[in-house]
Amino acid sequence: METALKETKNANLTILSHPLIKHNLTVMRDKTTTTEVFNLALKRITYALFYESTKFLPTEDIKVETPIKKTTSKIISKNIDIIVAPILRAGLVFSDIAQELLPFAHIHHLGMYRNEKTLEPIWYYNKMKGKFKNPENTYVFILDPMLATGNSGYDAVHNFVKQGIKEENIVFMSLISAPEGIERLSKAYGKIRIVTAQLDETLNEKGYIVPGLGDAGDRIFNTL
Ligand code: URA
């Protein structure tokens, strides 16, 4: 694990460290946790992930009148576009909270599943809302609870970079990451930001994160 990360030259990796996050993650790891409790714990962590992921969004000043006096206060800049891109299906779990916190964002679903033999992603859905009008000022949040091999993550980032979105305006947000996935993304796209709640040990031969929490989609949607 250490070797993989030592080789990674990514100053833009944030691993959240907070007792409540670690506590809820432990609840999620436990194989006896029900879907209901699993999703509740995930929701609690998701807020923290979003606040961290969005902290570099540009702001602008506007005038506002409080019950006490007129003042100047900040809002998210009106000159930017925000894309939230959940990788189906597990990434959907982050979408509700994304819409709550970023109600002006465009939701762009990325449908991919993993070829179990090659571990390469196979695309089945990618409905772009035309070309980006303002790629220089577009901010993208790619959502996937598990950053494992990084293969689907790579495809997702590539999907936006090839449309002219700046790497530094892309955040890959995950709950648990494997060193292999972080390395894959960082080597290909050294300027993107990666925000995760946990860095785990490695991947097993099936591409699952160890110790991880199993198949995130199955645990979220109760399809075990
Ligand atoms: N996807 C999952 O759902 N779990 C893993 O451990 C890796 C990829």
py3Dmol code that shows the C-alpha trace and the ligand (Angstrom):
import py3Dmol

protein = """\
ATOM      1  CA  MET A   1       0.000   0.000   0.000  1.00  0.00           C
ATOM      2  CA  GLU A   2       2.691   2.461   1.000  1.00  0.00           C
ATOM      3  CA  THR A   3       4.692   1.886  -2.160  1.00  0.00           C
ATOM      4  CA  ALA A   4       1.734   2.625  -4.380  1.00  0.00           C
ATOM      5  CA  LEU A   5       1.058   5.879  -2.585  1.00  0.00           C
ATOM      6  CA  LYS A   6       4.645   6.999  -2.357  1.00  0.00           C
ATOM      7  CA  GLU A   7       4.804   6.917  -6.130  1.00  0.00           C
ATOM      8  CA  THR A   8       1.681   9.014  -6.380  1.00  0.00           C
ATOM      9  CA  LYS A   9       2.470  12.644  -7.063  1.00  0.00           C
ATOM     10  CA  ASN A  10      -0.906  14.072  -6.281  1.00  0.00           C
ATOM     11  CA  ALA A  11      -1.053  16.964  -3.926  1.00  0.00           C
ATOM     12  CA  ASN A  12      -4.790  17.087  -4.500  1.00  0.00           C
ATOM     13  CA  LEU A  13      -5.765  14.023  -2.506  1.00  0.00           C
ATOM     14  CA  THR A  14      -7.863  14.657   0.601  1.00  0.00           C
ATOM     15  CA  ILE A  15      -8.636  11.836   2.999  1.00  0.00           C
ATOM     16  CA  LEU A  16     -11.199  12.937   5.551  1.00  0.00           C
ATOM     17  CA  SER A  17     -10.314  12.334   9.125  1.00  0.00           C
ATOM     18  CA  HIS A  18     -13.050  12.745  11.687  1.00  0.00           C
ATOM     19  CA  PRO A  19     -14.310  10.455  14.452  1.00  0.00           C
ATOM     20  CA  LEU A  20     -17.926  10.611  13.238  1.00  0.00           C
ATOM     21  CA  ILE A  21     -16.868   9.666   9.718  1.00  0.00           C
ATOM     22  CA  LYS A  22     -14.747   6.757  10.923  1.00  0.00           C
ATOM     23  CA  HIS A  23     -17.559   5.619  13.232  1.00  0.00           C
ATOM     24  CA  ASN A  24     -20.146   5.601  10.443  1.00  0.00           C
ATOM     25  CA  LEU A  25     -17.719   3.872   8.112  1.00  0.00           C
ATOM     26  CA  THR A  26     -17.290   1.072  10.636  1.00  0.00           C
ATOM     27  CA  VAL A  27     -21.071   0.673  10.735  1.00  0.00           C
ATOM     28  CA  MET A  28     -21.047   0.373   6.939  1.00  0.00           C
ATOM     29  CA  ARG A  29     -18.204  -2.141   6.840  1.00  0.00           C
ATOM     30  CA  ASP A  30     -19.991  -4.538   9.205  1.00  0.00           C
ATOM     31  CA  LYS A  31     -21.538  -7.282   7.072  1.00  0.00           C
ATOM     32  CA  THR A  32     -24.454  -7.646   9.492  1.00  0.00           C
ATOM     33  CA  THR A  33     -25.554  -3.998   9.014  1.00  0.00           C
ATOM     34  CA  THR A  34     -28.969  -3.760   7.356  1.00  0.00           C
ATOM     35  CA  THR A  35     -29.526  -1.736   4.176  1.00  0.00           C
ATOM     36  CA  GLU A  36     -31.513   0.848   6.118  1.00  0.00           C
ATOM     37  CA  VAL A  37     -28.729   1.496   8.626  1.00  0.00           C
ATOM     38  CA  PHE A  38     -26.045   1.257   5.919  1.00  0.00           C
ATOM     39  CA  ASN A  39     -27.714   4.033   3.908  1.00  0.00           C
ATOM     40  CA  LEU A  40     -28.207   6.189   6.979  1.00  0.00           C
ATOM     41  CA  ALA A  41     -24.506   5.964   7.857  1.00  0.00           C
ATOM     42  CA  LEU A  42     -23.581   6.711   4.243  1.00  0.00           C
ATOM     43  CA  LYS A  43     -25.817   9.774   4.214  1.00  0.00           C
ATOM     44  CA  ARG A  44     -24.082  11.174   7.283  1.00  0.00           C
ATOM     45  CA  ILE A  45     -20.665  10.800   5.644  1.00  0.00           C
ATOM     46  CA  THR A  46     -21.887  12.173   2.310  1.00  0.00           C
ATOM     47  CA  TYR A  47     -22.510  15.650   3.728  1.00  0.00           C
ATOM     48  CA  ALA A  48     -18.896  15.848   4.914  1.00  0.00           C
ATOM     49  CA  LEU A  49     -17.616  14.632   1.536  1.00  0.00           C
ATOM     50  CA  PHE A  50     -19.633  17.291  -0.285  1.00  0.00           C
ATOM     51  CA  TYR A  51     -18.562  20.156   1.938  1.00  0.00           C
ATOM     52  CA  GLU A  52     -14.926  19.179   1.425  1.00  0.00           C
ATOM     53  CA  SER A  53     -15.348  18.593  -2.333  1.00  0.00           C
ATOM     54  CA  THR A  54     -17.011  21.946  -2.987  1.00  0.00           C
ATOM     55  CA  LYS A  55     -14.835  24.166  -0.829  1.00  0.00           C
ATOM     56  CA  PHE A  56     -12.892  25.653  -3.769  1.00  0.00           C
ATOM     57  CA  LEU A  57     -16.011  26.766  -5.717  1.00  0.00           C
ATOM     58  CA  PRO A  58     -15.730  30.443  -6.634  1.00  0.00           C
ATOM     59  CA  THR A  59     -17.962  32.911  -4.828  1.00  0.00           C
ATOM     60  CA  GLU A  60     -19.085  36.464  -5.475  1.00  0.00           C
ATOM     61  CA  ASP A  61     -20.382  39.254  -3.271  1.00  0.00           C
ATOM     62  CA  ILE A  62     -23.980  40.420  -3.334  1.00  0.00           C
ATOM     63  CA  LYS A  63     -25.854  42.963  -1.296  1.00  0.00           C
ATOM     64  CA  VAL A  64     -28.393  41.699   1.186  1.00  0.00           C
ATOM     65  CA  GLU A  65     -30.501  43.352   3.832  1.00  0.00           C
ATOM     66  CA  THR A  66     -30.749  41.568   7.152  1.00  0.00           C
ATOM     67  CA  PRO A  67     -33.382  42.553   9.733  1.00  0.00           C
ATOM     68  CA  ILE A  68     -30.580  44.641  11.266  1.00  0.00           C
ATOM     69  CA  LYS A  69     -28.780  46.346   8.331  1.00  0.00           C
ATOM     70  CA  LYS A  70     -27.687  46.276   4.686  1.00  0.00           C
ATOM     71  CA  THR A  71     -24.513  44.291   4.126  1.00  0.00           C
ATOM     72  CA  THR A  72     -22.437  42.446   1.532  1.00  0.00           C
ATOM     73  CA  SER A  73     -22.457  38.672   1.613  1.00  0.00           C
ATOM     74  CA  LYS A  74     -21.190  35.779  -0.513  1.00  0.00           C
ATOM     75  CA  ILE A  75     -22.989  33.423  -2.873  1.00  0.00           C
ATOM     76  CA  ILE A  76     -21.652  30.742  -5.249  1.00  0.00           C
ATOM     77  CA  SER A  77     -20.560  32.549  -8.408  1.00  0.00           C
ATOM     78  CA  LYS A  78     -23.352  32.948 -10.976  1.00  0.00           C
ATOM     79  CA  ASN A  79     -20.840  32.672 -13.831  1.00  0.00           C
ATOM     80  CA  ILE A  80     -20.097  28.999 -13.354  1.00  0.00           C
ATOM     81  CA  ASP A  81     -21.823  25.775 -14.341  1.00  0.00           C
ATOM     82  CA  ILE A  82     -21.809  22.837 -11.969  1.00  0.00           C
ATOM     83  CA  ILE A  83     -22.132  19.252 -13.174  1.00  0.00           C
ATOM     84  CA  VAL A  84     -22.756  16.431 -10.738  1.00  0.00           C
ATOM     85  CA  ALA A  85     -21.924  13.103 -12.380  1.00  0.00           C
ATOM     86  CA  PRO A  86     -22.870   9.954 -10.459  1.00  0.00           C
ATOM     87  CA  ILE A  87     -21.423   6.725 -11.878  1.00  0.00           C
ATOM     88  CA  LEU A  88     -24.347   4.286 -12.016  1.00  0.00           C
ATOM     89  CA  ARG A  89     -25.508   2.603 -10.067  1.00  0.00           C
ATOM     90  CA  ALA A  90     -23.772   3.033  -6.715  1.00  0.00           C
ATOM     91  CA  GLY A  91     -22.990   6.714  -7.339  1.00  0.00           C
ATOM     92  CA  LEU A  92     -26.723   7.445  -7.277  1.00  0.00           C
ATOM     93  CA  VAL A  93     -26.600   7.284  -3.516  1.00  0.00           C
ATOM     94  CA  PHE A  94     -24.796  10.637  -3.492  1.00  0.00           C
ATOM     95  CA  SER A  95     -27.238  12.326  -5.916  1.00  0.00           C
ATOM     96  CA  ASP A  96     -30.021  13.261  -3.489  1.00  0.00           C
ATOM     97  CA  ILE A  97     -27.632  15.085  -1.234  1.00  0.00           C
ATOM     98  CA  ALA A  98     -25.936  16.668  -4.258  1.00  0.00           C
ATOM     99  CA  GLN A  99     -29.289  18.114  -5.335  1.00  0.00           C
ATOM    100  CA  GLU A 100     -30.013  19.281  -1.818  1.00  0.00           C
ATOM    101  CA  LEU A 101     -26.664  21.090  -1.461  1.00  0.00           C
ATOM    102  CA  LEU A 102     -26.248  22.174  -5.099  1.00  0.00           C
ATOM    103  CA  PRO A 103     -29.816  22.710  -6.348  1.00  0.00           C
ATOM    104  CA  PHE A 104     -28.548  24.619  -9.397  1.00  0.00           C
ATOM    105  CA  ALA A 105     -26.278  21.752 -10.560  1.00  0.00           C
ATOM    106  CA  HIS A 106     -26.920  19.727 -13.708  1.00  0.00           C
ATOM    107  CA  ILE A 107     -27.021  15.994 -12.999  1.00  0.00           C
ATOM    108  CA  HIS A 108     -25.196  13.997 -15.619  1.00  0.00           C
ATOM    109  CA  HIS A 109     -25.553  10.224 -15.160  1.00  0.00           C
ATOM    110  CA  LEU A 110     -22.669   8.036 -16.290  1.00  0.00           C
ATOM    111  CA  GLY A 111     -23.770   4.451 -16.914  1.00  0.00           C
ATOM    112  CA  MET A 112     -20.952   1.907 -16.782  1.00  0.00           C
ATOM    113  CA  TYR A 113     -20.641  -1.607 -15.505  1.00  0.00           C
ATOM    114  CA  ARG A 114     -17.553  -3.635 -14.940  1.00  0.00           C
ATOM    115  CA  ASN A 115     -16.506  -6.552 -17.138  1.00  0.00           C
ATOM    116  CA  GLU A 116     -15.859  -9.108 -14.397  1.00  0.00           C
ATOM    117  CA  LYS A 117     -12.951 -10.697 -16.300  1.00  0.00           C
ATOM    118  CA  THR A 118     -11.022  -7.660 -17.532  1.00  0.00           C
ATOM    119  CA  LEU A 119     -12.284  -5.256 -14.817  1.00  0.00           C
ATOM    120  CA  GLU A 120     -12.634  -2.695 -17.632  1.00  0.00           C
ATOM    121  CA  PRO A 121     -15.748  -0.488 -17.728  1.00  0.00           C
ATOM    122  CA  ILE A 122     -18.438  -1.027 -20.339  1.00  0.00           C
ATOM    123  CA  TRP A 123     -20.492   2.093 -21.061  1.00  0.00           C
ATOM    124  CA  TYR A 124     -24.260   1.835 -21.435  1.00  0.00           C
ATOM    125  CA  TYR A 125     -25.447   5.397 -20.742  1.00  0.00           C
ATOM    126  CA  ASN A 126     -23.947   8.851 -21.212  1.00  0.00           C
ATOM    127  CA  LYS A 127     -26.526  11.449 -22.088  1.00  0.00           C
ATOM    128  CA  MET A 128     -24.762  14.780 -22.464  1.00  0.00           C
ATOM    129  CA  LYS A 129     -26.883  17.895 -22.429  1.00  0.00           C
ATOM    130  CA  GLY A 130     -25.238  19.111 -25.659  1.00  0.00           C
ATOM    131  CA  LYS A 131     -21.755  20.603 -25.581  1.00  0.00           C
ATOM    132  CA  PHE A 132     -20.661  22.558 -22.541  1.00  0.00           C
ATOM    133  CA  LYS A 133     -21.370  26.252 -23.132  1.00  0.00           C
ATOM    134  CA  ASN A 134     -18.731  27.430 -20.757  1.00  0.00           C
ATOM    135  CA  PRO A 135     -16.122  24.628 -20.293  1.00  0.00           C
ATOM    136  CA  GLU A 136     -13.520  26.993 -18.771  1.00  0.00           C
ATOM    137  CA  ASN A 137     -15.920  27.785 -15.957  1.00  0.00           C
ATOM    138  CA  THR A 138     -17.546  24.392 -15.507  1.00  0.00           C
ATOM    139  CA  TYR A 139     -16.962  22.448 -12.307  1.00  0.00           C
ATOM    140  CA  VAL A 140     -17.542  18.701 -12.275  1.00  0.00           C
ATOM    141  CA  PHE A 141     -18.112  16.385  -9.320  1.00  0.00           C
ATOM    142  CA  ILE A 142     -17.800  12.712 -10.264  1.00  0.00           C
ATOM    143  CA  LEU A 143     -19.424  10.488  -7.668  1.00  0.00           C
ATOM    144  CA  ASP A 144     -18.633   6.848  -6.965  1.00  0.00           C
ATOM    145  CA  PRO A 145     -18.569   5.385  -3.449  1.00  0.00           C
ATOM    146  CA  MET A 146     -15.770   2.937  -4.324  1.00  0.00           C
ATOM    147  CA  LEU A 147     -12.590   4.046  -6.107  1.00  0.00           C
ATOM    148  CA  ALA A 148     -11.182   0.572  -6.765  1.00  0.00           C
ATOM    149  CA  THR A 149      -9.142  -0.081  -9.948  1.00  0.00           C
ATOM    150  CA  GLY A 150      -9.793   3.467 -11.140  1.00  0.00           C
ATOM    151  CA  ASN A 151     -10.769   2.156 -14.591  1.00  0.00           C
ATOM    152  CA  SER A 152     -14.298   3.579 -14.597  1.00  0.00           C
ATOM    153  CA  GLY A 153     -13.015   6.680 -12.794  1.00  0.00           C
ATOM    154  CA  TYR A 154     -10.476   7.185 -15.570  1.00  0.00           C
ATOM    155  CA  ASP A 155     -13.191   6.900 -18.239  1.00  0.00           C
ATOM    156  CA  ALA A 156     -15.430   9.312 -16.335  1.00  0.00           C
ATOM    157  CA  VAL A 157     -12.703  11.953 -15.996  1.00  0.00           C
ATOM    158  CA  HIS A 158     -11.679  11.489 -19.645  1.00  0.00           C
ATOM    159  CA  ASN A 159     -15.306  12.021 -20.668  1.00  0.00           C
ATOM    160  CA  PHE A 160     -15.161  15.563 -19.282  1.00  0.00           C
ATOM    161  CA  VAL A 161     -11.539  16.489 -20.035  1.00  0.00           C
ATOM    162  CA  LYS A 162     -12.061  15.731 -23.731  1.00  0.00           C
ATOM    163  CA  GLN A 163     -14.929  18.264 -23.714  1.00  0.00           C
ATOM    164  CA  GLY A 164     -12.560  20.993 -22.540  1.00  0.00           C
ATOM    165  CA  ILE A 165     -13.236  20.884 -18.787  1.00  0.00           C
ATOM    166  CA  LYS A 166     -10.119  21.830 -16.832  1.00  0.00           C
ATOM    167  CA  GLU A 167      -8.632  19.020 -14.752  1.00  0.00           C
ATOM    168  CA  GLU A 168      -8.328  21.280 -11.741  1.00  0.00           C
ATOM    169  CA  ASN A 169     -12.093  21.873 -11.869  1.00  0.00           C
ATOM    170  CA  ILE A 170     -12.869  18.161 -11.574  1.00  0.00           C
ATOM    171  CA  VAL A 171     -13.371  16.423  -8.229  1.00  0.00           C
ATOM    172  CA  PHE A 172     -13.591  12.660  -7.906  1.00  0.00           C
ATOM    173  CA  MET A 173     -15.551  11.974  -4.723  1.00  0.00           C
ATOM    174  CA  SER A 174     -15.536   8.530  -3.146  1.00  0.00           C
ATOM    175  CA  LEU A 175     -16.282   6.937   0.183  1.00  0.00           C
ATOM    176  CA  ILE A 176     -13.488   4.337   0.179  1.00  0.00           C
ATOM    177  CA  SER A 177     -10.468   4.340  -2.124  1.00  0.00           C
ATOM    178  CA  ALA A 178      -7.812   1.768  -2.920  1.00  0.00           C
ATOM    179  CA  PRO A 179      -4.228   2.945  -3.520  1.00  0.00           C
ATOM    180  CA  GLU A 180      -4.400   1.356  -6.988  1.00  0.00           C
ATOM    181  CA  GLY A 181      -7.351   3.556  -7.987  1.00  0.00           C
ATOM    182  CA  ILE A 182      -5.793   6.718  -6.643  1.00  0.00           C
ATOM    183  CA  GLU A 183      -2.578   5.969  -8.466  1.00  0.00           C
ATOM    184  CA  ARG A 184      -4.373   5.238 -11.737  1.00  0.00           C
ATOM    185  CA  LEU A 185      -6.309   8.505 -11.666  1.00  0.00           C
ATOM    186  CA  SER A 186      -3.420  10.612 -10.411  1.00  0.00           C
ATOM    187  CA  LYS A 187      -0.972   9.340 -12.993  1.00  0.00           C
ATOM    188  CA  ALA A 188      -3.372  10.042 -15.837  1.00  0.00           C
ATOM    189  CA  TYR A 189      -4.827  13.295 -14.495  1.00  0.00           C
ATOM    190  CA  GLY A 190      -2.455  14.822 -11.975  1.00  0.00           C
ATOM    191  CA  LYS A 191      -4.463  17.992 -11.453  1.00  0.00           C
ATOM    192  CA  ILE A 192      -7.866  16.579 -10.555  1.00  0.00           C
ATOM    193  CA  ARG A 193      -8.892  16.592  -6.915  1.00  0.00           C
ATOM    194  CA  ILE A 194      -9.728  13.346  -5.150  1.00  0.00           C
ATOM    195  CA  VAL A 195     -11.774  13.506  -1.976  1.00  0.00           C
ATOM    196  CA  THR A 196     -12.335  10.301  -0.044  1.00  0.00           C
ATOM    197  CA  ALA A 197     -13.384   9.294   3.453  1.00  0.00           C
ATOM    198  CA  GLN A 198     -11.009   6.353   3.710  1.00  0.00           C
ATOM    199  CA  LEU A 199      -7.923   4.884   2.107  1.00  0.00           C
ATOM    200  CA  ASP A 200      -7.994   1.101   2.349  1.00  0.00           C
ATOM    201  CA  GLU A 201      -5.250  -1.508   1.923  1.00  0.00           C
ATOM    202  CA  THR A 202      -5.496  -2.925  -1.580  1.00  0.00           C
ATOM    203  CA  LEU A 203      -7.697  -4.767  -4.100  1.00  0.00           C
ATOM    204  CA  ASN A 204      -8.417  -8.493  -4.188  1.00  0.00           C
ATOM    205  CA  GLU A 205      -8.230 -10.613  -7.360  1.00  0.00           C
ATOM    206  CA  LYS A 206     -11.820  -9.711  -8.217  1.00  0.00           C
ATOM    207  CA  GLY A 207     -11.100  -5.991  -8.002  1.00  0.00           C
ATOM    208  CA  TYR A 208     -12.901  -5.501  -4.674  1.00  0.00           C
ATOM    209  CA  ILE A 209     -11.437  -3.139  -2.105  1.00  0.00           C
ATOM    210  CA  VAL A 210      -9.861  -4.881   0.916  1.00  0.00           C
ATOM    211  CA  PRO A 211     -11.165  -4.695   3.626  1.00  0.00           C
ATOM    212  CA  GLY A 212     -13.796  -2.424   1.984  1.00  0.00           C
ATOM    213  CA  LEU A 213     -17.458  -3.097   2.532  1.00  0.00           C
ATOM    214  CA  GLY A 214     -18.284  -5.523  -0.290  1.00  0.00           C
ATOM    215  CA  ASP A 215     -20.373  -4.546  -3.286  1.00  0.00           C
ATOM    216  CA  ALA A 216     -21.568  -1.008  -2.570  1.00  0.00           C
ATOM    217  CA  GLY A 217     -24.446  -1.184  -5.078  1.00  0.00           C
ATOM    218  CA  ASP A 218     -25.757  -4.413  -3.572  1.00  0.00           C
ATOM    219  CA  ARG A 219     -25.575  -3.055  -0.061  1.00  0.00           C
ATOM    220  CA  ILE A 220     -27.202   0.284  -0.980  1.00  0.00           C
ATOM    221  CA  PHE A 221     -30.015  -1.235  -3.028  1.00  0.00           C
ATOM    222  CA  ASN A 222     -30.473  -4.454  -1.008  1.00  0.00           C
ATOM    223  CA  THR A 223     -29.696  -6.794  -3.910  1.00  0.00           C
ATOM    224  CA  LEU A 224     -27.315  -9.128  -2.115  1.00  0.00           C
TER     225      LEU A 224
END
"""
ligand_1 = """\
8
URA
N -17.089 -1.753 -6.283
C -17.691 -2.114 -5.127
O -18.896 -2.008 -4.997
N -16.925 -2.585 -4.132
C -15.600 -2.700 -4.231
O -14.954 -3.132 -3.277
C -14.994 -2.309 -5.444
C -15.754 -1.835 -6.446
"""
view = py3Dmol.view(width=600, height=400)
view.addModel(protein, "pdb")
view.setStyle({"model": 0}, {"cartoon": {"style": "trace"}})
view.addModel(ligand_1, "xyz")
view.setStyle({"model": 1}, {"stick": {}})
view.zoomTo()
view.show()
